[in-house]
Amino acid sequence: MIDVMYFAWVRERIGLPKEKVETEAATVAELVDELKAREERYAAAFADTTALRVAVDQELTDFDAPLAGVREVAFFPPMTGG
């Protein structure tokens, strides 16, 4: 079971700030594929993963990051300075 967190417009599209996800995914990319297959709102939120960043256990990483032993995955748009 992994805590999956959504921020900014990702949260708005999915309609949830956080959920627990039971997954067989080995990587973040596989998790995204599982989420996209759930419902249209997930497919819309993850339609363009180049517009997203991901953190695994609060460390920025790539979508090919392994999920073994991971407790939390967070998805958010790129941060802007200012």
Buried (B, 14 or more C-beta within 10 A) or exposed (E): EBBBBBBEEBBEBBEEEEEEBEBEBEBBBBBBEBBBEEEEBBEEBBEEBEEBBBBBBEEEBEBEBEBEEBEEBBBBEEEEEE
